[in-house]
C-alpha cells in the first residue's frame, strides 16, 4: 500500500523529507549560522523581542533600514515547526539591510505546544502588528514582503494566500510578494514521517495548512527558491506548487540555487553582493513596479 505518491514506508518518506539526512553533519551549519547571526546583531541596528502578540513566544526582531520609507521583508524561520527561533536567523538581515530593506524576523510558538494552525495565526498577527508599527522602523506599511525557509517557507506561502481583508481588516494586498525557500507545500507525507508524533497532524490540518491544497484566486507574485542539492521531493514540491500557482492565473517563478543544499539556500542573504540577495532585491523591485 502506498502511503504518499509512490512511497510505501516511513523510511522512504523520511529519506526525502528529513533534510538532516542529506548532509554529512549538521553541527557545522548550526555553528556557521550562530556566528554570523551574532555578527549581524552586533553590526546592525536592531530592536529585539518587540511584542506583537499576547503569548511569551510572540516577539519579533527588527533590523531597520538606514533610510525611512523602506520595503519591509518579514523572514519566518524554519526548524520543522518544532525548533529554532528568530535569533538563529539574524544573519539573513545583513545583506538585505545593506540593500535598503527593513528586516523583521518573528518568533512563534512551536509544536507540540501549539499546532501548525496556531503558528500560522501567530505569524499572521505579526504581519498585522508590523503593518501598524512599520513607520517606527523606517519601513513603509505599503511595501511588505514575506519570506521564509523550510517550515518558514510553508508559513510564507500561507501568509501570501491569506484573505487579509476578511480575517484581519487589512488591505487585501498587504503582502506585495512572497519568497518561500526550501519549502514544503503539501504536508501530506509528514503524516507518515518521523515528525508526526511532534506535529500531531490531522487530516483537517493537512488540508487547511498545505499551501498546495489552498491555492488562492487572488495573491501576490511568488519567487520560489530551492537548492540544487536538496532531495528530489523538495524540488518536486517547489515545481508542483509553482505550476498550481500559475494555473490559478497568479504570477510566480522558480529559482534553483546552484550547489546549495537545504541548509545553505538562505545563507547568501548575509551577503549584500551575493547572487541570491540580488535576485531577491530584483524580485521586490519588479513587484513594486508592476
Phi, psi and omega in degrees: 000134178278133176277317182204123183052238181263008182275131182248349181224157175298322181302319179294319179293316180299323182297327181271329189253349174267097186297336179299329180288349183270354180236151182298322183206136183276326190304318179302326178290319178297316181296319179300310184294322179297316181298310185283336175290319176298317179298319180297318180292328178283327186276322187260153167296132179213143175245112189260147170061037169293140185267124178252350181211177190280337186272163186303321186276352184275076177233165183216138176260132185234132177244097186292144169297161183279346178236150181289168174066030185275156168299154178242127173250119176266118182251121181258123186287158176265197183125024179056034177063007187231356184207173178071173180207180186300324184295333181290349184236020177303332184302332184291344184287332191300305183294329182284316178299320179293343175260016172085026183242135170281132182247132177235127182239101181283147168264160179204162177292158187242155172288146006269007178302320176229169177272166175298326177300319178291323176300316178298317179297320179296316180292327173297319178297326178294325177294315180298318178296315183294325178301320181284327189255002190307319186297337181288344186237033180061022180254156177253121183296343179268009184227048183264129176238151181236135183224157176191157181244133175060242175303326176294332175290321173301319179295318179300318178294321177296318180293323178293340181259000184289142176272087191293322183296318182285320190266333186228005181056038175247161177305142183301333181253034180301327175266121184269344179185154181233144180229082175281130183243128175052052194256161169251119184257343176236112183281354187309313183294336183291340176300330183256013188255178177298344182278341189303320178300332179272315183284329180052051181292139169250166179295327177293318178297317179301316181295313188277339184249008174264108180307325180297331181265002183224042182291124185279173175268331179234125182192162180282170176296152177239142165247105181265127184233141179211152183277145177301327185262019174276172182293161179301324182290321176298318180290321179295316181299321178296315181294318181293322180293319177300317179300316179296322180296311181294323180294341176268011178080016180264166181261140178188165177210157180244131177241122175265118181275114183299130174074005184261145172251187186299331186261007178234358185291336179260347191300325185289352174293347175287345185243113184299336183260004181289157182295322181290319178298317179295321180292325177293319178297318178296320178299315178300316180295322178295319179298321184283338182267348183274000000 
